[in-house]
Amino acid sequence: QKLVIQEQKVDVLNGGAVDHVDPYLFTIFARVKKPAEVNAVRDEIVATVKGFAQKPMARERLEGVKQHLRYSFLLGLNNSESIARMLAHYVALRRSPETVNRIYDLYAQVTPEDVQRVAQKYLGESRRTIVTLAGETGGNNARSKRDGGASSKGDSQANRALGIAALQALPRHEQI
């Protein structure tokens, strides 16, 4: 809410891990409105992730997130094509449409302490890669720098960035 609604620095901000049988990446994506704000947005995202590792999130907030996940999923099942697409995805994971219920049952069991534990284990600096895609209209610039790596003159290109994505390794098979 801070970056999108209050400060209006980004027009797209989302995060999560796509359901896969094998370990996959947890991704946070932000599309920054003004290139000069890229570093501030990145710093705010990193600080928020650190906050999840430092203390458990408010139980009410977590419950709101879980409800949002469930109901936004259900609202997306508004036609035959979306129902078929959703079922195909979950049947591919475990060969059963019951997978949908099992996943949302697992989500319902997640506690603030679980979020903190997982953030501490998987979302630390040593597992983080930050990618900044930059370019002018019609441009084709992209750069990647591993956290803690040496700075380069290419860092000034971040002022033209269109978005940043922080990729985190998070095995999907881990019981949370």
C-alpha positions as CSV (number, residue, x, y, z in Angstrom):
1,Q,0.0,0.0,0.0
2,K,2.8,2.4,0.8
3,L,4.5,2.3,-2.6
4,V,1.4,1.9,-4.7
5,I,-1.3,4.0,-2.9
6,Q,0.3,6.4,-0.4
7,E,3.5,7.3,-2.2
8,Q,2.4,6.3,-5.7
9,K,6.0,5.4,-6.7
10,V,5.0,2.1,-8.5
11,D,2.0,1.2,-10.6
12,V,2.5,-2.6,-10.3
13,L,3.7,-4.5,-7.2
14,N,3.2,-8.2,-6.7
15,G,5.0,-11.1,-5.3
16,G,4.8,-14.8,-4.7
17,A,5.9,-18.2,-5.9
18,V,4.2,-20.0,-8.7
19,D,2.9,-23.5,-7.7
20,H,5.4,-26.1,-8.8
21,V,6.2,-29.6,-7.7
22,D,9.9,-28.8,-7.7
23,P,11.6,-25.9,-5.8
24,Y,11.0,-22.6,-7.5
25,L,11.7,-18.9,-7.1
26,F,9.8,-16.5,-4.9
27,T,9.6,-13.3,-6.9
28,I,8.8,-9.7,-6.0
29,F,8.1,-7.5,-9.0
30,A,7.7,-3.7,-9.0
31,R,7.2,-1.4,-12.0
32,V,8.5,2.0,-11.0
33,K,6.8,5.1,-12.4
34,K,9.8,7.4,-12.2
35,P,13.3,6.0,-13.0
36,A,14.8,8.2,-10.2
37,E,12.8,6.3,-7.6
38,V,14.2,2.8,-8.5
39,N,16.7,2.7,-5.6
40,A,14.2,4.0,-3.0
41,V,11.6,1.4,-4.1
42,R,14.2,-1.4,-4.0
43,D,15.3,-0.3,-0.5
44,E,11.7,-0.3,0.7
45,I,11.0,-3.8,-0.7
46,V,14.2,-5.1,0.9
47,A,13.3,-3.4,4.3
48,T,9.9,-5.0,4.2
49,V,11.3,-8.5,3.5
50,K,13.7,-8.0,6.4
51,G,10.8,-7.0,8.6
52,F,9.1,-10.3,8.0
53,A,12.3,-12.1,9.2
54,Q,12.7,-9.9,12.3
55,K,9.3,-10.2,13.8
56,P,6.0,-12.1,13.2
57,M,3.5,-10.2,11.1
58,A,0.2,-9.2,12.7
59,R,-2.2,-12.2,12.8
60,E,-5.1,-10.0,11.5
61,R,-3.0,-9.0,8.5
62,L,-2.0,-12.6,7.7
63,E,-5.7,-13.6,7.9
64,G,-6.6,-10.8,5.5
65,V,-3.9,-12.0,3.1
66,K,-5.2,-15.6,3.3
67,Q,-8.8,-14.5,2.6
68,H,-7.6,-12.4,-0.3
69,L,-5.8,-15.3,-1.8
70,R,-8.8,-17.6,-1.5
71,Y,-11.4,-15.1,-2.7
72,S,-9.4,-13.7,-5.6
73,F,-8.9,-17.3,-6.7
74,L,-12.6,-18.0,-6.5
75,L,-13.5,-14.8,-8.3
76,G,-11.3,-15.8,-11.2
77,L,-13.4,-18.9,-11.8
78,N,-16.0,-16.9,-13.7
79,N,-16.1,-18.8,-17.0
80,S,-15.4,-22.2,-18.5
81,E,-12.1,-21.3,-19.9
82,S,-10.7,-20.0,-16.5
83,I,-12.0,-23.0,-14.7
84,A,-10.4,-25.3,-17.2
85,R,-7.1,-23.4,-17.1
86,M,-7.1,-23.5,-13.2
87,L,-7.9,-27.2,-13.1
88,A,-5.3,-28.1,-15.7
89,H,-2.6,-26.3,-13.6
90,Y,-3.5,-28.1,-10.3
91,V,-4.1,-31.5,-11.9
92,A,-0.6,-31.2,-13.5
93,L,0.8,-30.8,-10.0
94,R,-0.6,-33.9,-8.3
95,R,-2.9,-35.5,-10.9
96,S,-6.0,-34.6,-8.9
97,P,-8.4,-31.6,-8.8
98,E,-8.4,-32.1,-5.0
99,T,-5.0,-30.4,-5.1
100,V,-6.7,-27.0,-5.1
101,N,-8.4,-27.8,-1.7
102,R,-5.2,-29.2,-0.3
103,I,-3.2,-26.1,-1.2
104,Y,-5.8,-23.7,0.3
105,D,-6.0,-25.9,3.4
106,L,-2.2,-25.6,3.8
107,Y,-2.5,-21.8,3.3
108,A,-5.2,-21.7,6.1
109,Q,-2.7,-23.3,8.5
110,V,0.1,-20.8,8.0
111,T,0.8,-18.7,11.1
112,P,2.8,-15.5,11.6
113,E,5.6,-17.5,13.1
114,D,5.7,-19.7,10.0
115,V,6.1,-16.6,7.8
116,Q,8.9,-15.3,10.0
117,R,10.7,-18.7,10.0
118,V,10.5,-19.0,6.2
119,A,11.6,-15.4,5.7
120,Q,14.6,-16.0,7.9
121,K,15.5,-19.2,6.2
122,Y,14.9,-18.3,2.5
123,L,14.7,-14.5,2.1
124,G,18.1,-13.5,3.5
125,E,20.7,-11.5,1.6
126,S,22.7,-14.6,0.8
127,R,19.8,-15.9,-1.3
128,R,18.7,-12.7,-2.9
129,T,19.3,-11.6,-6.4
130,I,18.0,-8.2,-7.5
131,V,17.5,-7.6,-11.2
132,T,16.8,-4.1,-12.6
133,L,15.5,-3.9,-16.1
134,A,16.3,-0.5,-17.6
135,G,15.9,1.2,-20.9
136,E,14.5,4.1,-22.8
137,T,11.4,3.8,-24.9
138,G,12.2,1.2,-27.5
139,G,15.5,0.5,-25.6
140,N,16.8,-2.9,-24.8
141,N,19.0,-2.5,-21.7
142,A,19.1,-5.0,-18.9
143,R,21.5,-5.6,-16.0
144,S,21.8,-7.9,-13.1
145,K,24.0,-7.5,-10.0
146,R,24.2,-10.1,-7.1
147,D,23.8,-8.4,-3.7
148,G,27.1,-7.5,-2.2
149,G,28.8,-7.5,-5.6
150,A,31.0,-4.6,-6.8
151,S,29.3,-1.5,-8.1
152,S,30.0,-0.5,-11.6
153,K,29.5,2.5,-13.8
154,G,26.5,0.7,-15.2
155,D,24.7,1.5,-11.9
156,S,23.9,4.9,-13.2
157,Q,21.7,3.2,-15.8
158,A,19.4,2.4,-12.9
159,N,18.1,6.0,-13.2
160,R,16.4,4.9,-16.4
161,A,15.0,1.7,-14.9
162,L,11.5,0.7,-15.7
163,G,11.1,-2.0,-13.0
164,I,12.9,-4.1,-10.5
165,A,12.4,-7.7,-9.5
166,A,13.9,-9.4,-6.5
167,L,14.1,-13.2,-6.9
168,Q,14.3,-15.4,-3.9
169,A,14.8,-19.2,-3.8
170,L,11.9,-20.8,-2.0
171,P,11.3,-24.6,-2.3
172,R,7.6,-25.3,-2.8
173,H,7.8,-28.7,-1.2
174,E,8.9,-27.2,2.2
175,Q,6.1,-27.7,4.7
176,I,5.2,-24.3,6.3
